[in-house]
């Protein structure tokens, strides 16, 4: 795989389906009453960043490599993030 192919495949994974997944989760959180929106300034990205951090925790369980080589590659990539 070339660098360009890798980047294109990553980009394709961030398409409409992923956006819909994230927005559905955001709407679920809003409806849950879990957030006191008055605690956050309207011009701040702090709350959306907190939300995206939580989404990251959720999506890391969507796929996890199982074979030793893939686990090593994932761990190596994580070291550079």
PDB file of N, CA, C and O in Angstrom:
ATOM      1  N   UNK A   1       0.850  -1.176   0.000  1.00  0.00           N
ATOM      2  CA  UNK A   1       0.000   0.000   0.000  1.00  0.00           C
ATOM      3  C   UNK A   1       0.897   1.241   0.000  1.00  0.00           C
ATOM      4  O   UNK A   1       1.897   1.304   0.716  1.00  0.00           O
ATOM      5  N   UNK A   2       0.524   2.205  -0.803  1.00  0.00           N
ATOM      6  CA  UNK A   2       1.298   3.449  -0.826  1.00  0.00           C
ATOM      7  C   UNK A   2       0.803   4.378   0.280  1.00  0.00           C
ATOM      8  O   UNK A   2      -0.264   4.155   0.851  1.00  0.00           O
ATOM      9  N   UNK A   3       1.572   5.412   0.576  1.00  0.00           N
ATOM     10  CA  UNK A   3       1.151   6.415   1.560  1.00  0.00           C
ATOM     11  C   UNK A   3      -0.161   7.055   1.136  1.00  0.00           C
ATOM     12  O   UNK A   3      -1.051   7.280   1.956  1.00  0.00           O
ATOM     13  N   UNK A   4      -0.267   7.345  -0.158  1.00  0.00           N
ATOM     14  CA  UNK A   4      -1.477   7.988  -0.677  1.00  0.00           C
ATOM     15  C   UNK A   4      -2.690   7.068  -0.535  1.00  0.00           C
ATOM     16  O   UNK A   4      -3.779   7.521  -0.182  1.00  0.00           O
ATOM     17  N   UNK A   5      -2.499   5.776  -0.810  1.00  0.00           N
ATOM     18  CA  UNK A   5      -3.598   4.815  -0.656  1.00  0.00           C
ATOM     19  C   UNK A   5      -4.033   4.727   0.799  1.00  0.00           C
ATOM     20  O   UNK A   5      -5.226   4.695   1.102  1.00  0.00           O
ATOM     21  N   UNK A   6      -3.052   4.689   1.698  1.00  0.00           N
ATOM     22  CA  UNK A   6      -3.365   4.656   3.132  1.00  0.00           C
ATOM     23  C   UNK A   6      -4.200   5.867   3.524  1.00  0.00           C
ATOM     24  O   UNK A   6      -5.246   5.721   4.158  1.00  0.00           O
ATOM     25  N   UNK A   7      -3.748   7.055   3.154  1.00  0.00           N
ATOM     26  CA  UNK A   7      -4.458   8.283   3.528  1.00  0.00           C
ATOM     27  C   UNK A   7      -5.853   8.322   2.911  1.00  0.00           C
ATOM     28  O   UNK A   7      -6.795   8.784   3.555  1.00  0.00           O
ATOM     29  N   UNK A   8      -6.000   7.854   1.693  1.00  0.00           N
ATOM     30  CA  UNK A   8      -7.307   7.842   1.039  1.00  0.00           C
ATOM     31  C   UNK A   8      -8.254   6.868   1.739  1.00  0.00           C
ATOM     32  O   UNK A   8      -9.434   7.171   1.911  1.00  0.00           O
ATOM     33  N   UNK A   9      -7.754   5.722   2.138  1.00  0.00           N
ATOM     34  CA  UNK A   9      -8.594   4.749   2.843  1.00  0.00           C
ATOM     35  C   UNK A   9      -9.027   5.283   4.210  1.00  0.00           C
ATOM     36  O   UNK A   9     -10.176   5.107   4.614  1.00  0.00           O
ATOM     37  N   UNK A  10      -8.107   5.931   4.915  1.00  0.00           N
ATOM     38  CA  UNK A  10      -8.480   6.545   6.200  1.00  0.00           C
ATOM     39  C   UNK A  10      -9.553   7.598   5.970  1.00  0.00           C
ATOM     40  O   UNK A  10     -10.545   7.648   6.696  1.00  0.00           O
ATOM     41  N   UNK A  11      -9.357   8.436   4.966  1.00  0.00           N
ATOM     42  CA  UNK A  11     -10.329   9.482   4.650  1.00  0.00           C
ATOM     43  C   UNK A  11     -11.682   8.874   4.307  1.00  0.00           C
ATOM     44  O   UNK A  11     -12.713   9.402   4.725  1.00  0.00           O
ATOM     45  N   UNK A  12     -11.701   7.790   3.566  1.00  0.00           N
ATOM     46  CA  UNK A  12     -12.970   7.170   3.186  1.00  0.00           C
ATOM     47  C   UNK A  12     -13.720   6.625   4.398  1.00  0.00           C
ATOM     48  O   UNK A  12     -14.949   6.541   4.386  1.00  0.00           O
ATOM     49  N   UNK A  13     -12.980   6.254   5.447  1.00  0.00           N
ATOM     50  CA  UNK A  13     -13.618   5.765   6.669  1.00  0.00           C
ATOM     51  C   UNK A  13     -14.266   6.893   7.460  1.00  0.00           C
ATOM     52  O   UNK A  13     -15.067   6.636   8.359  1.00  0.00           O
ATOM     53  N   UNK A  14     -13.932   8.128   7.139  1.00  0.00           N
ATOM     54  CA  UNK A  14     -14.489   9.288   7.832  1.00  0.00           C
ATOM     55  C   UNK A  14     -15.649   9.892   7.045  1.00  0.00           C
ATOM     56  O   UNK A  14     -15.940  11.082   7.167  1.00  0.00           O
ATOM     57  N   UNK A  15     -16.290   9.083   6.260  1.00  0.00           N
ATOM     58  CA  UNK A  15     -17.375   9.552   5.410  1.00  0.00           C
ATOM     59  C   UNK A  15     -18.673   9.786   6.165  1.00  0.00           C
ATOM     60  O   UNK A  15     -18.693   9.949   7.385  1.00  0.00           O
ATOM     61  N   UNK A  16     -19.732   9.797   5.412  1.00  0.00           N
ATOM     62  CA  UNK A  16     -21.059  10.116   5.933  1.00  0.00           C
ATOM     63  C   UNK A  16     -21.499   9.146   7.034  1.00  0.00           C
ATOM     64  O   UNK A  16     -22.126   9.564   8.007  1.00  0.00           O
ATOM     65  N   UNK A  17     -21.179   7.864   6.890  1.00  0.00           N
ATOM     66  CA  UNK A  17     -21.581   6.891   7.911  1.00  0.00           C
ATOM     67  C   UNK A  17     -20.952   7.210   9.258  1.00  0.00           C
ATOM     68  O   UNK A  17     -21.618   7.141  10.292  1.00  0.00           O
ATOM     69  N   UNK A  18     -19.675   7.559   9.248  1.00  0.00           N
ATOM     70  CA  UNK A  18     -18.994   7.881  10.500  1.00  0.00           C
ATOM     71  C   UNK A  18     -19.551   9.173  11.097  1.00  0.00           C
ATOM     72  O   UNK A  18     -19.746   9.280  12.307  1.00  0.00           O
ATOM     73  N   UNK A  19     -19.801  10.141  10.235  1.00  0.00           N
ATOM     74  CA  UNK A  19     -20.408  11.395  10.695  1.00  0.00           C
ATOM     75  C   UNK A  19     -21.774  11.122  11.322  1.00  0.00           C
ATOM     76  O   UNK A  19     -22.087  11.658  12.385  1.00  0.00           O
ATOM     77  N   UNK A  20     -22.586  10.293  10.668  1.00  0.00           N
ATOM     78  CA  UNK A  20     -23.903   9.954  11.207  1.00  0.00           C
ATOM     79  C   UNK A  20     -23.777   9.239  12.552  1.00  0.00           C
ATOM     80  O   UNK A  20     -24.555   9.501  13.469  1.00  0.00           O
ATOM     81  N   UNK A  21     -22.809   8.345  12.672  1.00  0.00           N
ATOM     82  CA  UNK A  21     -22.566   7.627  13.927  1.00  0.00           C
ATOM     83  C   UNK A  21     -22.265   8.623  15.053  1.00  0.00           C
ATOM     84  O   UNK A  21     -22.845   8.547  16.136  1.00  0.00           O
ATOM     85  N   UNK A  22     -21.355   9.549  14.778  1.00  0.00           N
ATOM     86  CA  UNK A  22     -20.969  10.526  15.793  1.00  0.00           C
ATOM     87  C   UNK A  22     -22.140  11.427  16.152  1.00  0.00           C
ATOM     88  O   UNK A  22     -22.381  11.686  17.331  1.00  0.00           O
ATOM     89  N   UNK A  23     -22.871  11.909  15.152  1.00  0.00           N
ATOM     90  CA  UNK A  23     -23.990  12.813  15.420  1.00  0.00           C
ATOM     91  C   UNK A  23     -25.121  12.103  16.167  1.00  0.00           C
ATOM     92  O   UNK A  23     -25.770  12.710  17.019  1.00  0.00           O
ATOM     93  N   UNK A  24     -25.363  10.839  15.863  1.00  0.00           N
ATOM     94  CA  UNK A  24     -26.373  10.080  16.611  1.00  0.00           C
ATOM     95  C   UNK A  24     -25.980   9.962  18.075  1.00  0.00           C
ATOM     96  O   UNK A  24     -26.822  10.090  18.965  1.00  0.00           O
ATOM     97  N   UNK A  25     -24.693   9.718  18.322  1.00  0.00           N
ATOM     98  CA  UNK A  25     -24.222   9.635  19.702  1.00  0.00           C
ATOM     99  C   UNK A  25     -24.333  11.000  20.394  1.00  0.00           C
ATOM    100  O   UNK A  25     -24.688  11.073  21.570  1.00  0.00           O
ATOM    101  N   UNK A  26     -24.032  12.071  19.667  1.00  0.00           N
ATOM    102  CA  UNK A  26     -24.132  13.418  20.243  1.00  0.00           C
ATOM    103  C   UNK A  26     -25.587  13.727  20.616  1.00  0.00           C
ATOM    104  O   UNK A  26     -25.853  14.263  21.691  1.00  0.00           O
ATOM    105  N   UNK A  27     -26.522  13.388  19.729  1.00  0.00           N
ATOM    106  CA  UNK A  27     -27.939  13.624  20.021  1.00  0.00           C
ATOM    107  C   UNK A  27     -28.405  12.784  21.205  1.00  0.00           C
ATOM    108  O   UNK A  27     -29.209  13.239  22.019  1.00  0.00           O
ATOM    109  N   UNK A  28     -27.900  11.561  21.295  1.00  0.00           N
ATOM    110  CA  UNK A  28     -28.236  10.688  22.427  1.00  0.00           C
ATOM    111  C   UNK A  28     -27.775  11.317  23.745  1.00  0.00           C
ATOM    112  O   UNK A  28     -28.504  11.311  24.737  1.00  0.00           O
ATOM    113  N   UNK A  29     -26.556  11.858  23.739  1.00  0.00           N
ATOM    114  CA  UNK A  29     -26.022  12.494  24.946  1.00  0.00           C
ATOM    115  C   UNK A  29     -26.847  13.729  25.307  1.00  0.00           C
ATOM    116  O   UNK A  29     -27.148  13.958  26.478  1.00  0.00           O
ATOM    117  N   UNK A  30     -27.211  14.523  24.296  1.00  0.00           N
ATOM    118  CA  UNK A  30     -28.019  15.724  24.543  1.00  0.00           C
ATOM    119  C   UNK A  30     -29.351  15.322  25.181  1.00  0.00           C
ATOM    120  O   UNK A  30     -29.776  15.922  26.168  1.00  0.00           O
ATOM    121  N   UNK A  31     -30.001  14.315  24.618  1.00  0.00           N
ATOM    122  CA  UNK A  31     -31.304  13.870  25.134  1.00  0.00           C
ATOM    123  C   UNK A  31     -31.204  13.253  26.529  1.00  0.00           C
ATOM    124  O   UNK A  31     -32.174  13.273  27.286  1.00  0.00           O
ATOM    125  N   UNK A  32     -30.043  12.709  26.867  1.00  0.00           N
ATOM    126  CA  UNK A  32     -29.881  12.019  28.152  1.00  0.00           C
ATOM    127  C   UNK A  32     -29.882  12.972  29.336  1.00  0.00           C
ATOM    128  O   UNK A  32     -30.183  12.573  30.461  1.00  0.00           O
ATOM    129  N   UNK A  33     -29.547  14.227  29.082  1.00  0.00           N
ATOM    130  CA  UNK A  33     -29.436  15.172  30.183  1.00  0.00           C
ATOM    131  C   UNK A  33     -28.126  15.042  30.942  1.00  0.00           C
ATOM    132  O   UNK A  33     -27.989  15.591  32.036  1.00  0.00           O
ATOM    133  N   UNK A  34     -27.168  14.329  30.381  1.00  0.00           N
ATOM    134  CA  UNK A  34     -25.891  14.073  31.059  1.00  0.00           C
ATOM    135  C   UNK A  34     -24.995  15.301  31.127  1.00  0.00           C
ATOM    136  O   UNK A  34     -24.038  15.328  31.902  1.00  0.00           O
ATOM    137  N   UNK A  35     -25.295  16.318  30.322  1.00  0.00           N
ATOM    138  CA  UNK A  35     -24.425  17.487  30.250  1.00  0.00           C
ATOM    139  C   UNK A  35     -25.174  18.724  30.713  1.00  0.00           C
ATOM    140  O   UNK A  35     -26.309  18.963  30.299  1.00  0.00           O
ATOM    141  N   UNK A  36     -24.537  19.509  31.573  1.00  0.00           N
ATOM    142  CA  UNK A  36     -25.064  20.817  31.942  1.00  0.00           C
ATOM    143  C   UNK A  36     -24.412  21.825  31.001  1.00  0.00           C
ATOM    144  O   UNK A  36     -23.288  22.268  31.236  1.00  0.00           O
ATOM    145  N   UNK A  37     -25.122  22.182  29.941  1.00  0.00           N
ATOM    146  CA  UNK A  37     -24.555  23.042  28.906  1.00  0.00           C
ATOM    147  C   UNK A  37     -24.214  24.430  29.419  1.00  0.00           C
ATOM    148  O   UNK A  37     -23.370  25.112  28.838  1.00  0.00           O
ATOM    149  N   UNK A  38     -24.850  24.854  30.487  1.00  0.00           N
ATOM    150  CA  UNK A  38     -24.564  26.176  31.055  1.00  0.00           C
ATOM    151  C   UNK A  38     -23.159  26.255  31.648  1.00  0.00           C
ATOM    152  O   UNK A  38     -22.652  27.348  31.903  1.00  0.00           O
ATOM    153  N   UNK A  39     -22.535  25.113  31.866  1.00  0.00           N
ATOM    154  CA  UNK A  39     -21.171  25.091  32.413  1.00  0.00           C
ATOM    155  C   UNK A  39     -20.110  25.409  31.367  1.00  0.00           C
ATOM    156  O   UNK A  39     -18.933  25.538  31.705  1.00  0.00           O
ATOM    157  N   UNK A  40     -20.507  25.539  30.098  1.00  0.00           N
ATOM    158  CA  UNK A  40     -19.540  25.720  29.014  1.00  0.00           C
ATOM    159  C   UNK A  40     -19.862  26.967  28.213  1.00  0.00           C
ATOM    160  O   UNK A  40     -21.020  27.230  27.889  1.00  0.00           O
ATOM    161  N   UNK A  41     -18.833  27.728  27.900  1.00  0.00           N
ATOM    162  CA  UNK A  41     -18.986  28.941  27.096  1.00  0.00           C
ATOM    163  C   UNK A  41     -19.371  28.557  25.672  1.00  0.00           C
ATOM    164  O   UNK A  41     -18.900  27.546  25.151  1.00  0.00           O
ATOM    165  N   UNK A  42     -20.224  29.360  25.044  1.00  0.00           N
ATOM    166  CA  UNK A  42     -20.691  29.028  23.697  1.00  0.00           C
ATOM    167  C   UNK A  42     -19.586  29.163  22.647  1.00  0.00           C
ATOM    168  O   UNK A  42     -19.668  28.532  21.593  1.00  0.00           O
ATOM    169  N   UNK A  43     -18.569  29.960  22.908  1.00  0.00           N
ATOM    170  CA  UNK A  43     -17.496  30.126  21.932  1.00  0.00           C
ATOM    171  C   UNK A  43     -16.319  29.174  22.185  1.00  0.00           C
ATOM    172  O   UNK A  43     -15.271  29.304  21.552  1.00  0.00           O
ATOM    173  N   UNK A  44     -16.488  28.227  23.099  1.00  0.00           N
ATOM    174  CA  UNK A  44     -15.431  27.286  23.450  1.00  0.00           C
ATOM    175  C   UNK A  44     -15.675  25.934  22.784  1.00  0.00           C
ATOM    176  O   UNK A  44     -16.818  25.519  22.590  1.00  0.00           O
ATOM    177  N   UNK A  45     -14.592  25.261  22.441  1.00  0.00           N
ATOM    178  CA  UNK A  45     -14.685  23.905  21.902  1.00  0.00           C
ATOM    179  C   UNK A  45     -14.402  22.857  22.971  1.00  0.00           C
ATOM    180  O   UNK A  45     -14.243  21.681  22.645  1.00  0.00           O
ATOM    181  N   UNK A  46     -14.335  23.253  24.227  1.00  0.00           N
ATOM    182  CA  UNK A  46     -13.999  22.317  25.298  1.00  0.00           C
ATOM    183  C   UNK A  46     -14.989  21.159  25.371  1.00  0.00           C
ATOM    184  O   UNK A  46     -14.580  19.999  25.383  1.00  0.00           O
ATOM    185  N   UNK A  47     -16.276  21.456  25.419  1.00  0.00           N
ATOM    186  CA  UNK A  47     -17.268  20.381  25.519  1.00  0.00           C
ATOM    187  C   UNK A  47     -17.248  19.463  24.298  1.00  0.00           C
ATOM    188  O   UNK A  47     -17.260  18.245  24.472  1.00  0.00           O
ATOM    189  N   UNK A  48     -17.219  19.990  23.066  1.00  0.00           N
ATOM    190  CA  UNK A  48     -17.117  19.079  21.920  1.00  0.00           C
ATOM    191  C   UNK A  48     -15.840  18.223  21.954  1.00  0.00           C
ATOM    192  O   UNK A  48     -15.864  17.067  21.531  1.00  0.00           O
ATOM    193  N   UNK A  49     -14.741  18.775  22.448  1.00  0.00           N
ATOM    194  CA  UNK A  49     -13.514  17.993  22.557  1.00  0.00           C
ATOM    195  C   UNK A  49     -13.664  16.880  23.589  1.00  0.00           C
ATOM    196  O   UNK A  49     -13.183  15.765  23.383  1.00  0.00           O
ATOM    197  N   UNK A  50     -14.333  17.188  24.704  1.00  0.00           N
ATOM    198  CA  UNK A  50     -14.598  16.157  25.722  1.00  0.00           C
ATOM    199  C   UNK A  50     -15.451  15.051  25.119  1.00  0.00           C
ATOM    200  O   UNK A  50     -15.186  13.866  25.322  1.00  0.00           O
ATOM    201  N   UNK A  51     -16.483  15.452  24.371  1.00  0.00           N
ATOM    202  CA  UNK A  51     -17.355  14.480  23.707  1.00  0.00           C
ATOM    203  C   UNK A  51     -16.558  13.615  22.730  1.00  0.00           C
ATOM    204  O   UNK A  51     -16.705  12.393  22.724  1.00  0.00           O
ATOM    205  N   UNK A  52     -15.712  14.244  21.903  1.00  0.00           N
ATOM    206  CA  UNK A  52     -14.933  13.480  20.930  1.00  0.00           C
ATOM    207  C   UNK A  52     -13.958  12.531  21.625  1.00  0.00           C
ATOM    208  O   UNK A  52     -13.659  11.457  21.103  1.00  0.00           O
ATOM    209  N   UNK A  53     -13.468  12.919  22.786  1.00  0.00           N
ATOM    210  CA  UNK A  53     -12.611  12.032  23.565  1.00  0.00           C
ATOM    211  C   UNK A  53     -13.399  10.785  23.988  1.00  0.00           C
ATOM    212  O   UNK A  53     -12.894   9.665  23.916  1.00  0.00           O
ATOM    213  N   UNK A  54     -14.629  10.998  24.426  1.00  0.00           N
ATOM    214  CA  UNK A  54     -15.483   9.869  24.817  1.00  0.00           C
ATOM    215  C   UNK A  54     -15.808   8.984  23.611  1.00  0.00           C
ATOM    216  O   UNK A  54     -15.843   7.759  23.730  1.00  0.00           O
ATOM    217  N   UNK A  55     -16.046   9.604  22.449  1.00  0.00           N
ATOM    218  CA  UNK A  55     -16.301   8.833  21.226  1.00  0.00           C
ATOM    219  C   UNK A  55     -15.082   7.979  20.894  1.00  0.00           C
ATOM    220  O   UNK A  55     -15.217   6.820  20.504  1.00  0.00           O
ATOM    221  N   UNK A  56     -13.901   8.552  21.048  1.00  0.00           N
ATOM    222  CA  UNK A  56     -12.681   7.792  20.800  1.00  0.00           C
ATOM    223  C   UNK A  56     -12.606   6.554  21.675  1.00  0.00           C
ATOM    224  O   UNK A  56     -12.200   5.486  21.217  1.00  0.00           O
ATOM    225  N   UNK A  57     -12.994   6.697  22.925  1.00  0.00           N
ATOM    226  CA  UNK A  57     -13.011   5.550  23.830  1.00  0.00           C
ATOM    227  C   UNK A  57     -14.004   4.498  23.349  1.00  0.00           C
ATOM    228  O   UNK A  57     -13.735   3.301  23.446  1.00  0.00           O
ATOM    229  N   UNK A  58     -15.150   4.940  22.831  1.00  0.00           N
ATOM    230  CA  UNK A  58     -16.157   3.989  22.357  1.00  0.00           C
ATOM    231  C   UNK A  58     -15.710   3.285  21.073  1.00  0.00           C
ATOM    232  O   UNK A  58     -15.841   2.066  20.961  1.00  0.00           O
ATOM    233  N   UNK A  59     -15.192   4.029  20.117  1.00  0.00           N
ATOM    234  CA  UNK A  59     -14.872   3.402  18.833  1.00  0.00           C
ATOM    235  C   UNK A  59     -13.639   2.510  18.890  1.00  0.00           C
ATOM    236  O   UNK A  59     -13.431   1.690  17.995  1.00  0.00           O
ATOM    237  N   UNK A  60     -12.828   2.655  19.914  1.00  0.00           N
ATOM    238  CA  UNK A  60     -11.660   1.779  19.979  1.00  0.00           C
ATOM    239  C   UNK A  60     -12.067   0.322  20.177  1.00  0.00           C
ATOM    240  O   UNK A  60     -11.262  -0.584  19.960  1.00  0.00           O
ATOM    241  N   UNK A  61     -13.301   0.097  20.583  1.00  0.00           N
ATOM    242  CA  UNK A  61     -13.782  -1.271  20.756  1.00  0.00           C
ATOM    243  C   UNK A  61     -14.510  -1.786  19.515  1.00  0.00           C
ATOM    244  O   UNK A  61     -14.906  -2.951  19.476  1.00  0.00           O
ATOM    245  N   UNK A  62     -14.692  -0.934  18.499  1.00  0.00           N
ATOM    246  CA  UNK A  62     -15.365  -1.359  17.270  1.00  0.00           C
ATOM    247  C   UNK A  62     -14.513  -2.370  16.505  1.00  0.00           C
ATOM    248  O   UNK A  62     -15.039  -3.290  15.878  1.00  0.00           O
ATOM    249  N   UNK A  63     -13.213  -2.193  16.561  1.00  0.00           N
ATOM    250  CA  UNK A  63     -12.291  -3.146  15.935  1.00  0.00           C
ATOM    251  C   UNK A  63     -11.010  -3.180  16.733  1.00  0.00           C
ATOM    252  O   UNK A  63     -10.460  -2.139  17.092  1.00  0.00           O
ATOM    253  N   UNK A  64     -10.550  -4.350  17.002  1.00  0.00           N
ATOM    254  CA  UNK A  64      -9.254  -4.515  17.656  1.00  0.00           C
ATOM    255  C   UNK A  64      -8.531  -5.660  16.955  1.00  0.00           C
ATOM    256  O   UNK A  64      -9.119  -6.721  16.747  1.00  0.00           O
ATOM    257  N   UNK A  65      -7.273  -5.465  16.590  1.00  0.00           N
ATOM    258  CA  UNK A  65      -6.530  -6.543  15.937  1.00  0.00           C
ATOM    259  C   UNK A  65      -6.314  -7.714  16.897  1.00  0.00           C
ATOM    260  O   UNK A  65      -6.195  -7.532  18.109  1.00  0.00           O
ATOM    261  N   UNK A  66      -6.267  -8.908  16.331  1.00  0.00           N
ATOM    262  CA  UNK A  66      -6.119 -10.102  17.155  1.00  0.00           C
ATOM    263  C   UNK A  66      -4.816 -10.854  16.907  1.00  0.00           C
ATOM    264  O   UNK A  66      -4.306 -11.531  17.800  1.00  0.00           O
ATOM    265  N   UNK A  67      -4.280 -10.735  15.700  1.00  0.00           N
ATOM    266  CA  UNK A  67      -3.042 -11.467  15.427  1.00  0.00           C
ATOM    267  C   UNK A  67      -1.847 -10.649  15.925  1.00  0.00           C
ATOM    268  O   UNK A  67      -1.894  -9.419  15.930  1.00  0.00           O
ATOM    269  N   UNK A  68      -0.792 -11.324  16.338  1.00  0.00           N
ATOM    270  CA  UNK A  68       0.363 -10.635  16.939  1.00  0.00           C
ATOM    271  C   UNK A  68       0.964  -9.539  16.067  1.00  0.00           C
ATOM    272  O   UNK A  68       1.327  -8.481  16.581  1.00  0.00           O
ATOM    273  N   UNK A  69       1.079  -9.767  14.751  1.00  0.00           N
ATOM    274  CA  UNK A  69       1.669  -8.754  13.880  1.00  0.00           C
ATOM    275  C   UNK A  69       0.824  -7.485  13.876  1.00  0.00           C
ATOM    276  O   UNK A  69       1.355  -6.382  14.001  1.00  0.00           O
ATOM    277  N   UNK A  70      -0.490  -7.640  13.733  1.00  0.00           N
ATOM    278  CA  UNK A  70      -1.374  -6.468  13.707  1.00  0.00           C
ATOM    279  C   UNK A  70      -1.373  -5.737  15.039  1.00  0.00           C
ATOM    280  O   UNK A  70      -1.461  -4.510  15.067  1.00  0.00           O
ATOM    281  N   UNK A  71      -1.276  -6.460  16.127  1.00  0.00           N
ATOM    282  CA  UNK A  71      -1.214  -5.840  17.454  1.00  0.00           C
ATOM    283  C   UNK A  71       0.068  -5.015  17.579  1.00  0.00           C
ATOM    284  O   UNK A  71       0.037  -3.903  18.106  1.00  0.00           O
ATOM    285  N   UNK A  72       1.188  -5.547  17.103  1.00  0.00           N
ATOM    286  CA  UNK A  72       2.454  -4.802  17.141  1.00  0.00           C
ATOM    287  C   UNK A  72       2.363  -3.529  16.303  1.00  0.00           C
ATOM    288  O   UNK A  72       2.838  -2.471  16.717  1.00  0.00           O
ATOM    289  N   UNK A  73       1.747  -3.637  15.115  1.00  0.00           N
ATOM    290  CA  UNK A  73       1.607  -2.458  14.254  1.00  0.00           C
ATOM    291  C   UNK A  73       0.725  -1.412  14.923  1.00  0.00           C
ATOM    292  O   UNK A  73       1.054  -0.226  14.911  1.00  0.00           O
ATOM    293  N   UNK A  74      -0.393  -1.840  15.507  1.00  0.00           N
ATOM    294  CA  UNK A  74      -1.278  -0.911  16.208  1.00  0.00           C
ATOM    295  C   UNK A  74      -0.549  -0.224  17.352  1.00  0.00           C
ATOM    296  O   UNK A  74      -0.663   0.991  17.517  1.00  0.00           O
ATOM    297  N   UNK A  75       0.189  -0.975  18.134  1.00  0.00           N
ATOM    298  CA  UNK A  75       0.925  -0.397  19.260  1.00  0.00           C
ATOM    299  C   UNK A  75       1.990   0.577  18.780  1.00  0.00           C
ATOM    300  O   UNK A  75       2.209   1.615  19.403  1.00  0.00           O
ATOM    301  N   UNK A  76       2.646   0.251  17.688  1.00  0.00           N
ATOM    302  CA  UNK A  76       3.663   1.139  17.131  1.00  0.00           C
ATOM    303  C   UNK A  76       3.021   2.435  16.646  1.00  0.00           C
ATOM    304  O   UNK A  76       3.549   3.516  16.905  1.00  0.00           O
ATOM    305  N   UNK A  77       1.905   2.343  15.957  1.00  0.00           N
ATOM    306  CA  UNK A  77       1.187   3.540  15.495  1.00  0.00           C
ATOM    307  C   UNK A  77       0.777   4.389  16.690  1.00  0.00           C
ATOM    308  O   UNK A  77       0.930   5.610  16.666  1.00  0.00           O
ATOM    309  N   UNK A  78       0.256   3.748  17.738  1.00  0.00           N
ATOM    310  CA  UNK A  78      -0.200   4.477  18.922  1.00  0.00           C
ATOM    311  C   UNK A  78       0.949   5.269  19.567  1.00  0.00           C
ATOM    312  O   UNK A  78       0.722   6.323  20.160  1.00  0.00           O
ATOM    313  N   UNK A  79       2.157   4.765  19.451  1.00  0.00           N
ATOM    314  CA  UNK A  79       3.307   5.474  20.013  1.00  0.00           C
ATOM    315  C   UNK A  79       3.565   6.799  19.313  1.00  0.00           C
ATOM    316  O   UNK A  79       4.178   7.693  19.896  1.00  0.00           O
ATOM    317  N   UNK A  80       3.111   6.940  18.080  1.00  0.00           N
ATOM    318  CA  UNK A  80       3.359   8.151  17.315  1.00  0.00           C
ATOM    319  C   UNK A  80       2.181   9.123  17.314  1.00  0.00           C
ATOM    320  O   UNK A  80       2.281  10.205  16.736  1.00  0.00           O
ATOM    321  N   UNK A  81       1.072   8.758  17.949  1.00  0.00           N
ATOM    322  CA  UNK A  81      -0.102   9.628  17.952  1.00  0.00           C
ATOM    323  C   UNK A  81      -0.054  10.657  19.044  1.00  0.00           C
ATOM    324  O   UNK A  81      -0.975  11.464  19.173  1.00  0.00           O
TER     325      UNK A  81
END
